[in-house]
Amino acid sequence: MNIAGGVAAALFHRAQTGKATEVDVSLLSTAWWTTAPSINLNMEYGIVVRSGMPKSGSSPGNPAGAEPERSDKG
């Protein structure tokens, strides 16, 4: 999404000004940006967001349907 947004912004800039723009996207920065909400939830409310991927030996689940787990649950 970052690259698509950057390309769209660069194309818009070129259409408006006629000048090309270099698009530079950091995958590490993107990873930190997408992880930030999970970190904030954990720090503020103690909610731990776990992956929906199955544990070894269990049946596969739906990663998009993962329910957040609270750390205060026993």
Secondary structure, DSSP 8 states (H G I E B T S, - for coil): -HHHHHHHHHHHHHHHHS--------HHHHHHHHHHHHHHHHHHH-EE----S--TTS----GGG---EETT--
